C-alpha cells in the first residue's frame, strides 16, 4: 500500500460477520483501535465508549479491531467478544472481525495504517494502539497503547 490509498479503500467484516466497506465512513474523523478483552489496558474500552458518545454527533467514529497478537489476550470468539464488550463496557461503537496487527500476516488495513503513520517502520507495540484518520481518509496521528482516551481527547477535539 502507498500514500495514494485511503481508509476508504478497505473492506472488512463486522464482528457479526457482515461485509463493511470502510468508504461508509467517508467524511468522518475515525479512530482505529486494536482491542483485547484480557489485557491490562482493556478498561480503555470505557474511555473509548465515552469519547464515542461525546463526539459521534460531530461525525466522529471509533472502529475497534480485536487482535490476539499480544499474549493471547483476545482468545474469544466473535460472539464472546460482543458479549464481553456489551456486558462490561456498553460498547456501541463499531467492532470488527479479529485482525492480525503484527508481523508478516498483518492485515492489509494495519499494514496501511502503520506504513502511513509517523513511525512507518515501528510495529504496533501492544493492544489499544490508536490511529487517527482524517475526514479525507489519511492517517494524521498515531497514539501509543498507554495513551488513554482521556489523554488524547484534546487532540481529537482539535481535529474535529
C-alpha positions as CSV (number, residue, x, y, z in Angstrom):
1,X,0.0,0.0,0.0
2,X,1.2,3.5,-0.7
3,X,0.1,7.0,0.2
4,X,-2.4,7.1,-2.7
5,X,-4.6,4.8,-0.7
6,X,-7.1,5.9,2.0
7,X,-9.0,4.2,4.7
8,X,-11.9,4.1,2.3
9,X,-10.1,1.6,0.0
10,X,-10.6,-1.2,2.6
11,X,-13.4,-3.7,3.2
12,X,-13.6,-5.6,6.4
13,X,-16.1,-7.8,8.3
14,X,-18.1,-6.8,11.4
15,X,-18.0,-9.0,14.5
16,X,-21.4,-10.2,13.3
17,X,-19.8,-11.4,10.1
18,X,-21.3,-8.7,7.8
19,X,-19.2,-7.1,5.0
20,X,-18.4,-3.5,5.7
21,X,-16.9,-1.1,3.2
22,X,-14.9,1.5,5.1
23,X,-15.9,4.0,2.5
24,X,-19.1,4.1,4.5
25,X,-17.1,6.3,6.9
26,X,-16.2,9.0,4.3
27,X,-16.3,12.5,5.8
28,X,-15.9,11.2,9.4
29,X,-12.9,11.6,11.7
30,X,-12.0,8.0,12.6
31,X,-10.1,6.5,15.4
32,X,-8.9,2.9,14.7
33,X,-8.0,0.8,17.7
34,X,-6.8,-2.7,18.1
35,X,-8.5,-4.1,21.2
36,X,-8.3,-7.1,23.5
37,X,-10.6,-8.4,26.3
38,X,-7.9,-9.8,28.7
39,X,-5.4,-7.0,28.7
40,X,-4.3,-4.6,31.5
41,X,-5.4,-1.9,29.1
42,X,-8.9,-3.4,28.5
43,X,-10.5,-0.8,30.8
44,X,-9.8,1.7,28.0
45,X,-13.0,0.5,26.4
46,X,-14.8,2.6,29.0
47,X,-13.0,5.8,27.9
48,X,-13.3,4.9,24.2
49,X,-17.1,4.5,24.6
50,X,-17.3,7.8,26.5
51,X,-15.3,9.5,23.7
52,X,-17.5,8.0,21.0
53,X,-20.7,9.2,22.8
54,X,-19.2,12.6,23.3
55,X,-18.2,13.2,19.7
56,X,-20.3,11.0,17.4
57,X,-22.8,13.8,16.6
58,X,-19.7,15.7,15.2
59,X,-19.0,12.9,12.7
60,X,-16.5,11.1,14.8
61,X,-16.4,7.3,15.0
62,X,-14.2,4.7,16.7
63,X,-13.5,1.4,14.8
64,X,-12.5,-1.5,17.1
65,X,-10.4,-4.4,15.8
66,X,-9.9,-7.2,18.3
67,X,-6.5,-8.7,17.9
68,X,-4.9,-11.8,19.6
69,X,-1.3,-10.8,18.7
70,X,-0.1,-9.9,22.2
71,X,0.0,-12.6,24.9
72,X,-3.1,-14.4,23.7
73,X,-5.2,-11.6,25.3
74,X,-8.1,-11.9,22.8
75,X,-8.8,-15.6,22.6
76,X,-12.6,-15.3,22.4
77,X,-14.9,-15.9,19.5
78,X,-16.8,-13.1,17.8
79,X,-19.8,-13.8,20.0
80,X,-17.8,-13.8,23.2
81,X,-16.1,-10.5,22.3
82,X,-19.5,-8.9,21.5
83,X,-20.9,-10.1,24.8
84,X,-17.9,-9.1,26.8
85,X,-17.8,-5.6,25.3
86,X,-21.5,-5.1,25.8
87,X,-21.7,-6.6,29.3
88,X,-18.6,-4.9,30.8
89,X,-18.4,-1.6,28.9
90,X,-21.6,-1.0,27.0
91,X,-19.6,-0.6,23.8
92,X,-21.7,0.8,20.9
93,X,-19.0,1.9,18.5
94,X,-18.4,-0.4,15.5
95,X,-16.4,-3.6,16.2
96,X,-14.9,-5.7,13.5
97,X,-13.6,-9.2,13.0
98,X,-10.4,-10.3,14.8
99,X,-7.4,-8.9,12.9
100,X,-3.7,-9.6,12.9
101,X,-1.9,-6.4,13.6
102,X,1.6,-7.6,13.9
103,X,4.3,-9.4,11.8
104,X,4.2,-10.9,8.4
105,X,0.5,-11.9,8.5
106,X,-0.6,-8.3,9.4
107,X,-3.9,-7.4,7.8
108,X,-3.8,-5.1,4.8
109,X,-5.6,-2.4,6.8
110,X,-3.0,-2.5,9.5
111,X,-0.1,-2.6,7.0
112,X,-1.5,0.6,5.6
113,X,-2.1,2.3,9.0
114,X,1.4,1.6,10.2
115,X,3.2,2.5,6.9
116,X,1.3,5.8,6.7
117,X,1.8,6.8,10.3
118,X,4.6,9.0,11.6
119,X,6.5,5.8,12.5
120,X,6.2,3.6,9.4
121,X,8.9,1.2,10.4
122,X,7.7,0.6,14.0
123,X,5.4,-2.3,14.7
124,X,2.3,-1.8,16.9
125,X,3.6,-2.0,20.5
126,X,0.6,-3.6,22.2
127,X,-3.2,-3.7,22.4
128,X,-5.0,-0.4,22.2
129,X,-2.7,1.3,19.8
130,X,-4.7,4.1,18.1
131,X,-4.6,5.6,14.7
132,X,-6.5,8.9,13.9
133,X,-7.7,9.1,10.4
134,X,-8.8,12.4,8.8
135,X,-12.1,13.0,7.1
136,X,-10.2,12.6,3.9
137,X,-9.2,9.0,4.9
138,X,-5.5,9.7,5.7
139,X,-3.6,8.8,8.9
140,X,-2.9,12.0,10.8
141,X,-1.8,10.7,14.2
142,X,-0.7,7.5,15.9
143,X,-1.1,7.1,19.7
144,X,0.7,4.6,21.9
145,X,-1.3,1.9,23.7
146,X,-0.8,3.6,27.1
147,X,-2.2,6.9,25.8
148,X,-5.7,6.6,27.2
149,X,-8.7,8.1,25.5
150,X,-8.7,10.8,28.2
151,X,-5.1,11.7,27.3
152,X,-5.9,12.1,23.6
153,X,-9.3,13.8,24.0
154,X,-8.0,17.3,23.4
155,X,-6.2,16.2,20.2
156,X,-9.5,14.6,19.0
157,X,-11.5,17.7,19.8
158,X,-9.0,19.9,17.8
159,X,-9.1,17.6,14.8
160,X,-13.0,17.8,14.8
